[in-house]
Amino acid sequence: MPATPKLPALTDHLGYWLRLVSNHVSQGFARLVEAEGVTVAEWVVLRVLHDAEDLAPSQLAEAMGMTRGAISKLADRLLAKGLIARRDNAEDARSHRLRLTAAGRRLVPKLAALADRNDAAFFAHLTAAERAAVEQVLRDIVGRRGLTDMPLD
């Protein structure tokens, strides 16, 4: 009977450790923002719109690496919550643009503070040099792999 080859342990893979940390960081943040009535994906939409006066849904989809259909569903949820508004596009009557409402503008800094708090909970023990090194390695992987989609979950 042939010998079964020895397989590496799950914990021998760097991806295992990245996923373990990522899952806990992401799930912790999701719980924080969900307590404020939004999902992580909705938070990302709000954060992107915060930096823009307004955007067409197609621009938002491109910025987030999502389909226009997915953006439409997110926008509908945020419209229902009163956090964004739609307005007709003055340059093209067939399209519209999205922008934050006053309530959305008030919520974004609060959610950003939750993101900072979540980051601190996981990474505050790192020295500035360690944090910079981790970020540099991750940014290098992102660049080498051409990763562009925003993490939404």
N, C-alpha and C positions, 0 to 999 in steps of 0.2 A: 504494500500500500504506500503510495507516494506521500512524502511528508508535506504537511500544509505549510505554505510559506508564512513566515512571521510577518504580521502586518504592523505598521506603525500604530501607536495608540492615537486616539482622537486628539489628545493633548499634545502630541508631537507636531501638530500642524499650527502654524501661526494664524491661519484663518479661524481656527477654533477659538483662540484667545481674542482675536478681533471681534468675532461674532458675539462672544460672551459679554465683552465689555459693551459693544454696540447695542445689544439687546437691552441690557440693563439701563444704559444711558437713555436710550430711546423710550423704553417703557416708563421710566421715571418721569421723563418730560411729558409724555402723553398723559399720564395721570394728572400732572400739574395743570396742563392747559385744558384738559377735559373738565376739571373742576371749575374752570372759567367759562365753560360752555362752548368750546371749540375743539376741533380735532387738530392734530399736527399738520395735516394737509391744509386745513383752513388757516392755521397760523402762518404757514409759508405764503399763502396767497396774500394775507393781510400784510405780512412783512414786505413782500415785493411791492405791493401797492403803496405802502408807506413811503417808499423811496421815489415813487413816480407820482406825478400830478394825477394822471389817469392813464390807463392802458386799454388797448383793444384786447379782447379775449385771445386773439391769435398771438399777440405780443406776449401776453401772460403765459400762454401755453408754451411758446418758444423759450421764454426765460426759465420756466420750470421743467422743461423737458417732458411735457405731458401732451396728450391729445386735446384738441379743441372741445371734444365731447366731454372729457373729464373735467376740463376747466368750466364748462357750462354747468355741470352738476354741482361743482364746488361753489360757483358763483350763485346759483339758485339757492343753495343752503345759506350762504352769507347774506344774500338779499333778504331772505325770510327772517334772518336774525337781526336785520337792520344795521349790519356792519359795513356793507358796501352799497353803492348805488350805481345804477345804469343811467347813462345819458346818451342821447343820439349823437352820432359823430357828425360834426358840422361839415366835414369835408366829403362825407359819403353817407347819404341818407339810408343806405341799406345796412349800415353797421352801427354798432354802439361802442361805448367805452365804459370802463369800470373805474370807480374811485372809492376811496374810503369815505364813510359818513363821519360825522362828528363822534359818534359812539365808537366807530372803528378806530379813529385817531386816538381816542382816549384809551382804548384797550391795548393797542400795540405796545406802548411802553411797559405796561403791566406784564404782558406776556414775555417781552424781552427780558424783564427782570427775573421772571421765572426761568428762562433759558440760562441766564447767568447763574442763578441759584443752583440749577441742576448741574451745570458744568462744575461749579465749585464743589458740590457734593462729591463728585467723582474725581476731580483733578486738582483740587486745591493743595493736596499734599505734595504735588510735583514742584520742584524748583522751577524758576523761570527758564533755566537752561534745559531742563528735562522736558518741559512743556513745549519749548521751541523745537527741540529735537524730534519729539513725537509728531508735532505738526508738520515739520519739514519732511519727515519720512512719508507721512500720509499724503501730503501735497505732491510729493514726487511720484507716488503710486498713482494718484489721480491723473497727473499729467502724462505719465508713461502709458497708462491704459486708456487715455482719452475719455475719462468719465466726466459726464456733463449733467446728468439728471440730478435734480435735487432730491435728497432723501426725504421721503414723506411719511414713513412709518417707522 
